[in-house]
Amino acid sequence: MAAPMVIELIGVVGVSTLFAVSAGYAGRWGWRGWRSRLKASGYRSEAVALPPFRPLTPRAFVTSNDQGAFGEALTLIMMAAEGWRPVNGKPGTGPQGIDGIFVRQVEDAFEACLIETKTNASRYGARQMANTKLCEDLTRLYVTCGDPVLGALYARLYTGLTEDDPAVTKALWRHHLARGATEITALNEAGEPQGPVRLAPSQLHMEALAASLDEIDRARRYWTGVYPL
């Protein structure tokens, strides 16, 4: 009795092994088939179509304030890409103050740019970027910063505005999220537009910022991630 049972067991094991080996070869050849298809589909001489730009609408944000914050963050990214460093422009935790203070050292020359950011059709008033108002903001920043290095920098910006130093400039940035474009306008002493409007592409920066928010704000407190159909 024992011998037939052993033979039967060996037969079962043998059949199982045969099926396993066959499945392995089938899987291997199947994967090779898919690999050949992938290689054929991605043949390097053929043009590869990239996904189209996905515009953003107000529905992508929980509130209009979140949309405005997205615009200010977009300005930060675009300026950093050009070698500018951001400096805090708000003396408190609220939105009051200067939207963006950016500085950089080009060889031995110091440059600074103060920016007011607007997103889509949000309203701009020249008073927001008038030198008198900015000097008040810089005074508060100087008094409250508690950092001698930052204090000296705020004092330098204050002097630059009051003495019309060309190293200290001002601009209005308006981001059009549905187009992936940013209008940049220089501002005069009174905060009024001065000179031509420069159009800067911002699609790549927008996509990078949106992808970052998908990871950071998974609870969807500020960012809904809803794109237009």
Secondary structure, DSSP 8 states (H G I E B T S, - for coil): -HHHHHHHHHHHHHHHHHHHHHHHHHHHHHHHHHHHHHHHHT-TTS-----------GGGBSSHHHHHHHHHHHHHHHHHHTT-EEE---SSSSS-S-SEEEEEEETTEEEEEEEEEEETT----GGGG-HHHHHHHHHHHHHH---HHHHHHHHHHHHHHHTT-TTEEEEEEEEETTTTEEEEEEE-TTS-EEEEEEEEE-HHHHHHHHHHHHHH-TT-SSB------
